[in-house]
């Protein structure tokens, strides 16, 4: 929920000097959570299972990749031939000998993981297999085989970090009379920086400087931390994991080959774990620009708060506060392109219609009411991750006949265009499988019923979950403010197209429906 900053030295005792919330308005009701990578992987695997998706095959490694350059421009072509090897039990044991697998009693151990971690016998063990694919994603870590197979360099500025001290990290169970042991804390004493991060199930992450990687042992890290938090005491009762880090920033010379083979995560870039945002960025939709922004952020943090003798609480506090929108990943902004209609894209949004909704950025959540029962709700809850685009109709004051007529012109949206419908039908899906329509109007609920809306707008939709209102004139006990926060004209409204990842593709007038149809048709031209 918050962070605190402590400072002390020879001339003054260790004192809390600053506190600030790890929250800003665009996070809405959500907060940043620190949890283990195992929990995140479990959620992804459970999600695949719930959707009857593919399973992860254990003990399979890639050995060759070939791209048919003559067919890379054909979107229907399986232009990639990937050769993989199914390891024998002996080969698998040898390749994973240095891998730490959570055991019963470890905090990362969960019995529910066992079915996922065990390799299923397929009969392919010891054999090779050729897979033909349209696309390949290399998420194979900092020593990425995919990156090397593509011939990409791993470029960086490691030479700039020679003066950077080494940090030791320890996950443990501990007790202390340090007042903020249960709050993420940054501590500076005599120019040395350390910190605490509370985690799940009573686990505590501690970080402290050490002289060498060899000293990044539990004993060395605990000794360093005790020196920094003195006169407060620390008692570590169980060690779950420990490691070391320094600041290295490397990025692949390219993020893709022919836009057919892509690198993501540590295969694409590596950086320090200072802000704890690496996995959060990598799991979300990652592109080259975002990677450069991430490394620039990581490069700025050591200058504001170096681990060594020049550690600055003020610099760390200011840097983390200023970058909270970025480090929470809610401020990622995509460039113009097929999925972002702004300057230099095939279609250009009318950004001035909703200055509080930035094209290319995540749609902020504001409070609205369900029209049918007056329930206040965070609008962000209406965008589940189900793979569909949302056409958000800010219908304005539709108690006025002329405004209602403008909205009626949008009735063409559910059917979109004959061309698009044919394209989707050829794939066995309908427009309703791909697009969902949400309506937010500003009329008085007593002057309008859901049945007054054009029926085609709510075809195959439940008005309860799809029609919302932002009008406080007759209901002072419900304070909605979506239109004003988004900067949308309460009388005329606008239309907004939101991608499945909740980033905004397009903003236009209600009369721009035909341009919107053209835009969404172009998404399925292939």
Secondary structure, DSSP 8 states (H G I E B T S, - for coil): -EEEEEEE-SSS--EEEEEEES--GGGTT-------HHHHHHHHHHHHHHTT-----SSEEEEEEEE-GGGTT-TT---EEEEEEE--HHHHHHHTTT-----TTSTT--GGGHHHHS----S-TT-EEEEEES-EEE---TT-HHHHHHT--EEE-GGGGTT--EEEEEEEEEEE--TTTTSEEEEEETTEEEEEEE-GGG-EEEEEEESSGGG-SHHHHHHHHHHHHTTS-EEEEEEEEEEEE----EEES-SEETTTEEE-GGGTEE--STTS-HHHHHHS---HHHHHHHHHHHHHHHHHS-SSTT--HHHHHHHHHHTHHHHTTTT----SBTTB-STTSSS---GGGGTTS-TTSB----EEEETTT--EEEGGGG--SSS-EEEEEEEE-TTSHHHHHHHHGGGGTTT--HHHHHHHHTTT--HHHHEEEEEEE-S-GGG--GGGS-GGGGTTS-HHHHEEE---SS-TTS---HHHHHT--TTT-EEEEE-TTSBEEEEE-GGGHHHHHHHHHHHT--
